[in-house]
Amino acid sequence: MKADGDADLHEIDRFGRGVGWIAYPGESMERASHAVAVPNEGSETDDVWVFDPVDAPGVDDLLADLGTVAGVVIGLDRHKRDSAEIAARHDAPVYVAEWMTGVADELDAPVERFGSRLADSGFEAFRLRDSTVPPWQEVGFFDGETLIVPESLGSASYFRGRRERLGVHPMLRLTPPTDALSGLTPDRVRVGHGVGVEERAALAVEDALSGSRRKAPRLYARTLRSALGI
């Protein structure tokens, strides 16, 4: 599911001030990375915030088209990915939620902590999940237009049930993050696995949450058949 070796950058989720990419487009996990540019009144270039990045040839050029990297953000404790390497190349810190444990110590890069707002990015940061069984620390981001969900929602095939554009992570199907995500009205959604959603984004989120439990058995059965090759 997770590829390694030579990356081959595939651009996704382009909009006016942001872009995404999948570094290994052939992998089943479809690990997606994103960057969003935010105006900086004190600089000639916009600040660029990079979320859960996987490195690939061409990433630096993609980011330079947006502005100057202000920070690299880890949204899930398991998504350290290539955050430290990219931050070091751009002389920027890695941002980690102040309540996340066991992440900062493993990074070979300067670390900044954030609370309910991600520094000067314009994004509100909210706790999506903080559990020990299974181990899972995840923070979501929303600036009133763009919603970034690192793991709880995804569009890769193993996330999605029948007729879903977004689906709840298989491990969370029976306990979806309804309280954290319901009621938000994003113009677009960006996820850590798969291509994001542009059209009727808020409806895609609500459909994913409301159908999570009901569609779980069929999704689990399909995943099992796929694993067994039947």
C-alpha positions as CSV (number, residue, x, y, z in Angstrom):
1,M,0.0,0.0,0.0
2,K,2.9,2.4,0.8
3,A,5.4,2.8,-2.0
4,D,9.1,3.8,-1.6
5,G,12.0,4.3,-4.0
6,D,11.9,7.0,-6.7
7,A,9.0,9.4,-6.2
8,D,7.1,10.8,-9.2
9,L,5.2,14.0,-8.2
10,H,1.6,14.1,-9.4
11,E,-0.1,17.5,-8.8
12,I,-3.6,17.5,-7.3
13,D,-6.1,19.9,-5.7
14,R,-4.9,23.1,-7.3
15,F,-6.9,26.3,-6.4
16,G,-6.2,30.0,-6.3
17,R,-3.8,30.0,-3.4
18,G,-3.0,26.3,-2.9
19,V,-1.9,23.1,-4.4
20,G,-1.5,19.5,-3.4
21,W,0.5,16.5,-4.6
22,I,0.8,12.8,-4.4
23,A,4.5,11.7,-4.5
24,Y,3.8,8.1,-5.3
25,P,0.7,8.1,-7.5
26,G,0.7,4.3,-7.9
27,E,0.4,3.4,-4.2
28,S,-2.8,2.3,-2.7
29,M,-2.4,4.6,0.3
30,E,-2.5,7.7,-2.0
31,R,-0.5,9.8,0.6
32,A,-1.5,13.4,-0.2
33,S,0.4,16.6,0.7
34,H,-0.8,20.1,0.6
35,A,0.4,23.7,0.6
36,V,-1.6,26.9,1.1
37,A,-0.4,30.4,0.6
38,V,-1.4,33.2,3.0
39,P,-0.8,37.0,2.3
40,N,2.0,38.5,4.4
41,E,1.7,42.3,4.7
42,G,5.3,42.6,5.8
43,S,6.8,40.6,2.9
44,E,6.8,40.8,-0.9
45,T,5.8,37.1,-1.1
46,D,3.0,35.1,0.5
47,D,3.6,32.8,3.4
48,V,3.3,29.2,2.4
49,W,2.1,26.6,4.9
50,V,2.9,23.0,4.1
51,F,0.8,20.1,5.5
52,D,1.9,16.5,6.1
53,P,4.3,16.5,3.1
54,V,5.9,13.6,1.3
55,D,9.0,14.6,-0.6
56,A,9.5,14.3,-4.3
57,P,11.5,15.9,-7.1
58,G,9.7,19.1,-8.0
59,V,8.2,19.9,-4.6
60,D,10.4,22.9,-4.0
61,D,9.5,24.4,-7.4
62,L,5.8,23.8,-6.6
63,L,6.2,25.6,-3.3
64,A,8.2,28.5,-4.8
65,D,5.4,29.2,-7.2
66,L,3.2,30.0,-4.2
67,G,5.6,32.1,-2.0
68,T,8.0,31.5,0.8
69,V,7.6,28.5,3.2
70,A,6.7,29.8,6.7
71,G,6.1,26.4,8.3
72,V,5.6,22.7,7.8
73,V,2.7,21.3,9.7
74,I,2.2,17.8,11.1
75,G,-1.6,17.1,11.4
76,L,-1.4,13.5,12.6
77,D,1.2,11.9,14.9
78,R,1.9,9.2,12.3
79,H,2.4,11.8,9.5
80,K,5.9,12.9,10.2
81,R,6.6,11.8,6.7
82,D,9.3,14.2,5.2
83,S,8.3,17.2,7.3
84,A,11.8,17.7,8.8
85,E,13.6,17.4,5.5
86,I,11.4,19.9,3.7
87,A,11.5,22.3,6.6
88,A,15.3,22.2,6.8
89,R,15.6,23.0,3.1
90,H,13.4,26.0,3.5
91,D,14.9,27.2,6.8
92,A,11.4,26.9,8.4
93,P,10.2,25.2,11.6
94,V,7.9,22.2,11.9
95,Y,4.7,23.0,13.6
96,V,3.1,20.5,16.0
97,A,0.0,20.9,18.2
98,E,0.8,21.7,21.8
99,W,-1.1,18.6,23.0
100,M,0.5,16.1,20.7
101,T,3.1,13.9,22.5
102,G,5.9,11.8,21.2
103,V,6.2,13.7,17.9
104,A,8.5,16.6,18.3
105,D,11.3,14.4,19.9
106,E,11.6,12.4,16.7
107,L,12.1,15.4,14.4
108,D,15.5,16.6,13.3
109,A,14.3,20.2,12.9
110,P,13.3,23.2,15.0
111,V,9.7,22.7,16.3
112,E,7.1,25.3,17.1
113,R,3.9,24.5,19.1
114,F,0.5,25.8,18.3
115,G,-2.9,25.8,20.1
116,S,-6.3,26.7,18.7
117,R,-4.8,28.7,15.9
118,L,-2.0,27.8,13.6
119,A,0.3,30.8,14.1
120,D,-0.5,33.5,11.5
121,S,-1.8,31.1,8.9
122,G,-5.4,32.1,9.3
123,F,-6.3,28.5,10.1
124,E,-8.1,27.5,13.2
125,A,-6.8,24.2,14.7
126,F,-9.2,21.8,16.4
127,R,-8.7,18.4,18.0
128,L,-10.1,15.6,15.8
129,R,-8.9,12.7,17.9
130,D,-6.7,12.1,20.9
131,S,-6.7,8.5,22.0
132,T,-4.4,5.7,23.2
133,V,-6.5,2.8,21.8
134,P,-5.7,2.9,19.1
135,P,-2.9,5.4,19.4
136,W,-4.2,8.4,17.4
137,Q,-3.5,12.1,17.7
138,E,-5.0,14.2,15.0
139,V,-5.7,17.9,14.5
140,G,-7.9,19.4,11.8
141,F,-7.6,22.9,10.2
142,F,-10.2,25.3,8.9
143,D,-9.9,28.9,7.7
144,G,-13.5,29.4,6.7
145,E,-13.0,28.1,3.2
146,T,-10.5,25.2,3.2
147,L,-10.9,22.3,5.5
148,I,-7.9,20.0,6.0
149,V,-8.4,16.6,7.5
150,P,-5.2,14.6,7.8
151,E,-6.6,11.1,8.4
152,S,-10.2,10.8,9.7
153,L,-11.6,11.4,6.2
154,G,-10.1,10.3,2.9
155,S,-11.0,9.7,-0.7
156,A,-8.7,6.8,-1.4
157,S,-10.7,3.7,-2.3
158,Y,-10.3,1.9,1.0
159,F,-11.9,4.9,2.8
160,R,-15.0,5.2,0.6
161,G,-18.3,3.3,0.9
162,R,-20.8,3.1,-1.9
163,R,-21.5,6.5,-3.6
164,E,-19.2,8.4,-1.2
165,R,-16.9,11.1,-2.4
166,L,-15.3,11.2,1.0
167,G,-15.3,8.4,3.6
168,V,-14.4,8.0,7.2
169,H,-11.2,6.1,8.0
170,P,-12.0,2.3,8.2
171,M,-10.8,2.2,11.8
172,L,-13.2,5.0,12.8
173,R,-16.3,3.9,10.9
174,L,-18.1,2.9,14.1
175,T,-17.0,6.1,16.0
176,P,-16.9,8.8,13.3
177,P,-15.7,12.3,14.3
178,T,-19.1,13.8,14.0
179,D,-18.8,16.3,16.9
180,A,-15.6,17.8,15.5
181,L,-16.6,18.0,11.8
182,S,-20.4,18.4,11.6
183,G,-21.7,21.9,11.0
184,L,-18.6,23.1,9.2
185,T,-19.3,24.7,5.7
186,P,-16.1,24.4,3.7
187,D,-15.8,25.4,0.1
188,R,-13.2,22.6,-0.4
189,V,-11.8,19.7,1.6
190,R,-8.2,18.4,1.6
191,V,-7.4,15.0,3.0
192,G,-4.2,13.1,3.8
193,H,-5.1,10.2,1.5
194,G,-6.5,10.9,-1.9
195,V,-7.7,13.8,-4.0
196,G,-9.7,16.5,-2.2
197,V,-13.3,17.6,-2.9
198,E,-14.2,20.9,-4.5
199,E,-17.9,20.7,-5.3
200,R,-20.5,20.6,-2.6
201,A,-17.7,20.0,-0.1
202,A,-19.8,20.5,3.0
203,L,-22.4,18.0,1.8
204,A,-19.6,15.4,1.1
205,V,-18.4,15.8,4.7
206,E,-22.0,15.4,6.1
207,D,-22.6,12.4,3.9
208,A,-19.4,10.7,5.0
209,L,-20.3,11.2,8.7
210,S,-24.0,10.2,8.5
211,G,-23.3,7.1,6.5
212,S,-20.2,6.0,8.3
213,R,-21.7,3.2,10.5
214,R,-24.4,2.1,8.1
215,K,-21.9,1.6,5.2
216,A,-19.2,0.0,7.3
217,P,-20.1,-3.7,6.8
218,R,-20.1,-3.5,3.1
219,L,-16.8,-1.5,3.1
220,Y,-15.2,-4.1,5.4
221,A,-16.4,-7.0,3.3
222,R,-15.1,-5.4,0.1
223,T,-11.7,-4.7,1.7
224,L,-11.5,-8.3,2.9
225,R,-12.3,-9.6,-0.5
226,S,-9.6,-7.4,-2.0
227,A,-7.0,-8.5,0.5
228,L,-7.8,-12.1,-0.2
229,G,-7.8,-11.6,-4.0
230,I,-11.4,-12.8,-4.4
